Amino acid sequence: MTRTNAVSSPLTAQSVALIIKKRARAAGLDPREFAGHSLRAGYATQAARDGHHPTQIAATTRHQDQRVLAGSGHIRAGSGKDDIAHVL
């Protein structure tokens, strides 16, 4: 990230994990319990609880295989909504 908070190139998985761990530590949480997967899984879990369709969730989380998303235990509810967040 630049000084103006612009992302000059895509962040690596390692960079995302380090940022999340740093912010968890700053919030007084155990950084070992957080990583990029925490955000992705949390989003999928909440989207399912809010009733969003698994196809829409997979498109947002960029899961290529819905069986992986469903098998992770995060997709437990819902019939779908049209207002789910989209990744550009």
C-alpha positions as CSV (number, residue, x, y, z in Angstrom):
1,M,0.0,0.0,0.0
2,T,1.1,3.5,-0.7
3,R,1.2,6.4,1.7
4,T,-2.2,7.4,0.3
5,N,-3.6,4.0,1.2
6,A,-3.8,2.9,-2.5
7,V,-3.0,-0.7,-3.3
8,S,-0.3,-0.6,-5.9
9,S,-0.4,-4.3,-6.6
10,P,-2.4,-7.3,-5.3
11,L,-1.7,-8.3,-1.8
12,T,-0.3,-11.7,-1.2
13,A,-1.9,-14.2,1.1
14,Q,1.0,-13.7,3.4
15,S,0.6,-9.9,3.5
16,V,-3.1,-10.2,4.2
17,A,-2.4,-12.7,7.1
18,L,0.2,-10.3,8.6
19,I,-2.1,-7.3,8.4
20,I,-4.9,-9.2,10.1
21,K,-2.6,-10.6,12.8
22,K,-1.2,-7.1,13.4
23,R,-4.8,-5.6,13.8
24,A,-5.9,-8.5,16.0
25,R,-2.9,-7.9,18.3
26,A,-3.7,-4.2,18.4
27,A,-7.3,-5.0,19.4
28,G,-5.9,-7.1,22.3
29,L,-6.7,-10.5,20.6
30,D,-4.5,-13.5,20.1
31,P,-3.1,-13.1,16.6
32,R,-2.5,-16.8,16.3
33,E,-6.3,-17.2,16.1
34,F,-6.7,-15.0,13.0
35,A,-5.7,-15.1,9.4
36,G,-7.1,-14.4,5.9
37,H,-9.2,-17.5,6.2
38,S,-10.9,-16.0,9.3
39,L,-12.4,-13.1,7.2
40,R,-13.4,-15.4,4.3
41,A,-15.0,-18.0,6.6
42,G,-16.7,-15.3,8.6
43,Y,-18.1,-13.6,5.6
44,A,-19.4,-16.9,4.2
45,T,-20.9,-17.9,7.5
46,Q,-22.8,-14.6,7.9
47,A,-23.9,-14.5,4.3
48,A,-25.4,-18.0,4.7
49,R,-27.1,-16.9,8.0
50,D,-28.5,-13.9,6.2
51,G,-30.1,-16.2,3.6
52,H,-27.8,-15.6,0.6
53,H,-27.7,-18.3,-2.0
54,P,-24.5,-20.5,-1.9
55,T,-23.8,-19.7,-5.6
56,Q,-23.7,-16.0,-4.8
57,I,-21.5,-16.6,-1.7
58,A,-19.1,-18.7,-3.8
59,A,-18.9,-16.0,-6.4
60,T,-18.0,-13.4,-3.8
61,T,-15.5,-15.6,-1.9
62,R,-14.1,-16.9,-5.2
63,H,-14.6,-20.5,-4.3
64,Q,-14.1,-22.4,-7.6
65,D,-15.8,-25.5,-6.2
66,Q,-19.0,-25.1,-4.2
67,R,-18.4,-28.5,-2.6
68,V,-15.3,-27.0,-0.9
69,L,-17.4,-24.1,0.4
70,A,-20.3,-26.4,1.5
71,G,-17.9,-28.9,3.0
72,S,-16.3,-26.3,5.2
73,G,-19.4,-26.1,7.3
74,H,-20.1,-22.4,6.6
75,I,-23.1,-22.8,4.3
76,R,-26.0,-23.8,6.6
77,A,-28.9,-21.6,5.7
78,G,-30.8,-19.5,3.2
79,S,-32.7,-19.3,0.0
80,G,-30.8,-16.4,-1.6
81,K,-30.9,-12.6,-1.9
82,D,-30.0,-10.3,-4.7
83,D,-28.1,-7.7,-2.6
84,I,-24.9,-9.7,-1.7
85,A,-21.6,-7.8,-1.9
86,H,-19.6,-8.4,-5.0
87,V,-15.9,-8.5,-5.6
88,L,-14.8,-6.5,-8.6
